[in-house]
Amino acid sequence: MQQYYNITAASQSPNNKWTTKGGINHIPRRQSEQQRQLIRDVWKVAFPVSYLNLPIVGNTIWILIAWKPNLFLSKHFFDFEYHRSFVSDEYREIRGAFSSVAHDFWRTVMMDAQSSEIKELLKIKRDDGDDAGVILDGVALYKMFQYGSGRGHVQWESIPRQQLVQIAAGSGMSSFISMIMPRSIVQARLQAKVKDIVLDDANLLREKHELMDNDRLTDEEVMDACALRGLSCHLGQSFDSMRTSLSNYLFIMEAVHKKMGKDRLIKDLEGVMFVLHLQPIRFELNKGSI
């Protein structure tokens, strides 16, 4: 925790070694991701800490923690192997929601696509890709969301609650918690998740990690980066395979970043929806189910 605070303090100082003359003129990806991870960790532990303060019933939180420790505790409470097993379990749960998210894309965004949906997606497919999904034309897919936005289809209020819960589940949020949370909080958490992904993509692309198959990232960093994006990261997968999956994902996003810019991906609703749907659509196309 102290390391995170030190990084934050250094990044905010006008005299840090990264942004002063002779530096690289930006905060490195590793330090930037640690800052973002701190915020995610605070959100994760906020509920059990708050619950503990309740009189009498507060101690029952330990039962929930014992049942689902990875849902309430950050990775710093576990050694690497436990953390990896939890990441694998979370990926399996996320993958279970991919089918609903990908198929509902047509009902939410396109609405009138009907039988042409497979044909339209096959047009933007570029390669079979890897375990995480096919390689597709990210800009073309983004334009589909722009099409839906222009016709008034991409709006938070137009998304049914159950479908929003599925999108949240496909993004790593607990379905149970998403069901009981106010809709505005679910939306805010999804937007925060997209912001983390887009900013991390920008950092990785700026440092050209994809060109070196992410060899400069540690095994844990690669695994966490794949988990953040919903890329394949199960126990039976090698770290080299995860590096390839991350590289393929970044190649897709590179063109989108150049064409649309990261600000539109973060601020425009069609950009948020694009990022949230990209991995489910890639994975389901790889299965041939859409």
GIJOFEN-V375479 format. One record per backbone hydrogen bond with DSSP energy under -1.0 kcal/mol. CO is the residue of the C=O (numbers start at 0). NH is the residue of the N-H. E is the energy in kcal/mol with one decimal. If there is no record, write none. Layout:
{{CO:NH:E} {CO:NH:E}}
This chain:
{{0:4:-1.9} {1:5:-2.3} {2:6:-2.2} {3:7:-2.5} {4:8:-2.5} {5:9:-2.4} {6:10:-2.6} {7:11:-1.5} {15:19:-1.2} {17:24:-2.3} {19:22:-2.5} {27:31:-2.5} {28:32:-2.9} {29:33:-1.6} {30:34:-1.8} {31:35:-2.1} {32:36:-2.7} {33:37:-1.8} {34:38:-1.3} {35:39:-1.9} {36:40:-2.7} {37:41:-2.3} {38:42:-2.0} {39:43:-1.9} {40:44:-2.2} {41:45:-1.3} {44:48:-2.0} {45:49:-2.5} {46:50:-2.8} {47:51:-2.0} {50:53:-1.8} {53:57:-1.1} {54:56:-2.9} {56:59:-1.7} {57:60:-1.6} {58:61:-1.5} {59:62:-1.2} {59:63:-1.1} {60:64:-2.5} {61:65:-2.3} {62:66:-1.9} {63:67:-2.7} {67:70:-1.4} {68:72:-2.1} {73:76:-1.8} {74:77:-1.8} {78:82:-2.5} {79:83:-2.7} {80:84:-2.1} {81:85:-2.2} {82:86:-2.4} {83:87:-2.2} {84:88:-2.1} {85:89:-2.7} {86:90:-2.4} {87:91:-2.0} {88:92:-1.8} {89:93:-2.6} {90:94:-3.0} {91:95:-1.3} {93:96:-1.5} {96:100:-2.1} {97:101:-2.9} {98:102:-2.4} {99:103:-2.3} {103:107:-2.6} {104:108:-2.9} {105:110:-4.0} {109:111:-3.3} {112:115:-2.0} {113:116:-1.4} {115:119:-2.5} {116:120:-2.1} {117:121:-2.6} {118:122:-1.3} {123:136:-2.7} {126:134:-2.1} {129:132:-1.3} {132:129:-1.9} {134:125:-3.3} {134:126:-2.0} {135:137:-1.1} {136:140:-2.0} {137:141:-2.5} {138:142:-2.0} {140:144:-1.2} {141:145:-2.0} {142:146:-2.4} {143:147:-2.2} {144:148:-2.3} {145:149:-2.7} {146:150:-1.3} {147:152:-3.3} {148:151:-1.6} {152:154:-1.3} {155:158:-1.5} {159:163:-2.3} {160:164:-2.2} {161:165:-1.8} {162:166:-2.3} {163:167:-2.4} {164:168:-2.5} {165:169:-2.3} {167:170:-1.0} {167:172:-2.6} {168:171:-1.3} {173:177:-2.5} {174:178:-1.8} {175:179:-1.4} {176:180:-1.8} {181:185:-1.8} {182:186:-2.4} {183:187:-2.1} {184:188:-2.5} {185:189:-2.2} {186:190:-2.5} {187:191:-2.2} {188:192:-2.1} {189:193:-2.4} {190:194:-2.3} {191:195:-2.1} {192:196:-2.2} {193:197:-2.9} {194:198:-2.5} {195:199:-2.0} {196:200:-2.8} {197:201:-2.4} {198:202:-2.0} {199:203:-2.7} {200:204:-2.8} {201:205:-2.3} {202:206:-1.8} {203:208:-2.2} {208:211:-1.1} {208:213:-2.9} {209:212:-1.1} {211:214:-1.5} {213:216:-1.3} {217:221:-2.5} {218:222:-2.4} {219:223:-2.7} {220:224:-2.3} {221:225:-2.4} {222:226:-2.5} {223:227:-2.3} {224:228:-1.2} {225:230:-2.8} {233:236:-1.8} {237:241:-1.7} {238:242:-2.2} {239:243:-2.0} {240:244:-2.3} {241:245:-2.5} {242:246:-2.2} {243:247:-2.6} {244:248:-2.1} {245:249:-2.3} {246:250:-2.3} {247:251:-1.6} {248:252:-2.3} {249:253:-2.2} {252:256:-2.9} {253:257:-2.2} {254:258:-2.1} {255:259:-3.1} {256:260:-1.1} {260:264:-1.2} {261:265:-1.6} {262:266:-2.9} {263:267:-1.7} {267:271:-2.1} {268:272:-2.8} {269:273:-2.0} {270:274:-2.2} {271:275:-2.2} {272:276:-1.9} {273:277:-1.8} {276:280:-2.4} {277:281:-2.4} {278:282:-2.7} {279:283:-2.5} {280:284:-2.2} {281:133:-1.5} {281:285:-1.7} {282:286:-1.5} {283:287:-1.0} {283:288:-1.9}}
